[in-house]
Structures are given as structure tokens and as C-alpha cells.
Amino acid sequence: MAANNPSDPSLISEMASDVELGSLSRRLFLKSCEYRYSYNFAWMGRPIIQYPQDIVAMQEIIWQVKPSLIIETGIAHGGGLIFYASMLELLGEDGEVLGIDVDIRKHNRVDIERHPMFKRITLIEGPSTDHDVIRKVYDVAKRNRQILVALDSNHTHEHVLKELQLYSPLVKAGSYIVVFDTVIDDMPEDFFPQRPWGKGNNPKTAVREFLKTNNRFIVDKEIESKLLLTVAPSGYLKCIRD
């Protein structure tokens, strides 16, 4: 019997339509959140606060797109920045990473700046939608040919929609904007009692609104279909035209 192709789109589609498997995946995701599962992992020594499945998906995208600039909003402990910089290091070109956060805590900045991968990283402190921040971002973007954007800061509908509107012009055909934590809309009403976001007000609702008026991007369903566990359902947005 011939071996099945592990990346066979037909198998991925069949798996995605498996109702029982989908139910199990949702239950596992919700149960894992009770134990702060995404906080269990680090990349090259820095906490990354992501599900391993999404880390692997980003690796595939980066290797395929080969961006010269990766922009991340919401850097937390910096694990994502280090991950993106290490992938660009493997690509072997002069790619760079731009990390933006409203509050880069001193101890995180120190650890990020002393990391070997910091040579590819530039930090900008300030709100990701602030005029001066956007001006700095666009100045960096001018010298880059292919840009990948990861949005993972304030998760309210208004903020993410504004980020999408501001950062999407930087992304060209074949690359992606990845909107993390769209899964918030699929979680119980009372899951985020201390946060300004929740059902009906989150990254997924912002993505829906954004796609109503922007025909340059589509949801890459194949990515989330093969992951089974992801914090970004409907959040992998592929640019299909310049």
C-alpha cells in the first residue's frame, strides 16, 4: 500500500470535517486553558506564550514567504521576537524583526537585548496604533521587500480593527497578517472577566469586519484545519493581491 502524503490537502479537509475530532479538539483546548497551557513553552530561553501548533504554523509561513521584515505587535516576554529572528537567521539573509509594545518592561527589555538574536531586532515602545509609532514602522518598512505581520497586542475589536487597517497596506501578495487570539470569540462568555475583551468584542470580530471591506486578504483555512489546536481560528490572513 502506498504511503499517504502527510500534507495531502484532501486528508486535511477530511480531518477538518470530522465532527467528533472537532469536538474533541475544542474540549481539549478549553481544558488546557484552565492550566495556562500556552505559558509552558519558551523559544531559545525566552517565554513565547503560544501553542506549539501555532509556532509550527508560523515557521512554515516564514519559510514559505521568506520575509525581509517581520512585525510583531504585543511582545510580552519577547519569545516571539526571538523565534522570528531565529527563523530569519536560518533563512540567511539580512531580515529584521520589529517588536512593538505599549509597555516593554525593563527586565524583559534587558533579557531581549542581551539575547544573541537581538542583532536582528528593533524595539518600539508605544501603542501600536499611535501616529508616531506607525510613522516609525513605515520608515522601517520602506527598506523591505516582503513583510509579514503578527498582531498580538490589545485584543479588543476596536484596537485590532485599527491595527488591521494600519498594517495591512504593508503586506504584499503571498505574505500574511496573522491575528492571534481570535479564539476568544469561541470561548465561554465569562472566560475573561478582568479583560476589556470577550465574546462579540475580540480579534475575530475585528477580522470579520476588516474582510467586509478589504478584498486583498482571505482566511487561509487550510492552516487552521491541519493544526486542530490553534489560538488563531480565522486569523491566518493571506494576502492574495498587491
Buried (B, 14 or more C-beta within 10 A) or exposed (E): EEEEEEEEEEEBEEBBEEEEEBEEBBEEBBEBBEEEBBEEBBBEEBBBBBBBBBBEBBBEBBEEBBBBBBBBBBBBBBBBBBBBBBBBBEBEEEBBBBBBBBEBEEEBBEBBEEBEBBEBBBBBEBBBBBEEBBEBBEEBBEEBEBBBBBBBBBBBBBBBBBBBBBBBEBBBEBBBBBBBBBBBBBBEEEEBEEEEBBBEBBBBBBBBBBBEEBEBBBBBBBBBBBBBBBBBBBBBBBBEEE
